Amino acid sequence: MLRNELVPLINLDELFNFKAQRNARQQLIVVQFGPTKVALLVDELFGELQAVIKPLHPLLRPVKAVSGTTLLNDGSVGFVLDIPALIQLATSYEKHELEEDTRWQERADD
């Protein structure tokens, strides 16, 4: 809940099926596109940086909700998230999970 408003949580590790080693402390980033706000659960924040965003390599284009890449200060590659696509992907994933739960419950009731 953020300022008396319920904000959906998106766990990026789960959404992208990462098997990352968890830090003891994770953080939330609230982003907004239009009227929709979501909270992103992240392992680490690096702060602000100026970045040159490169288009995705053709092999990575099928990855939904990622719009580009950039080089971080330590030389590693960072992914640039497409927030509208991320919200849509998470919403459709959540609807699918809800439908699966409903189907399971209907089978259990039979």
C-alpha angles and dihedrals in degrees: 000000000000120000091338091310123116108233121192116239122228115196102204093198090058095040093053093034094240120171093203124161106255122235115225089246126042125188137215126228117193114212130179135205114181108319094335120100125185134178116229117209108217135177097221142005120217098187127234123330139168110243141182106224116217124198118255119273110252091251091058098045093095089061104104122222095022114104103175150333137250137187114251124217092264092053097255122127120256124198120228111221122222099222098197091049091044092054091048092047093049092046093051090046090051092049090050091051091048091050090050091050090049092050091049091050091049090052091049091052093053 
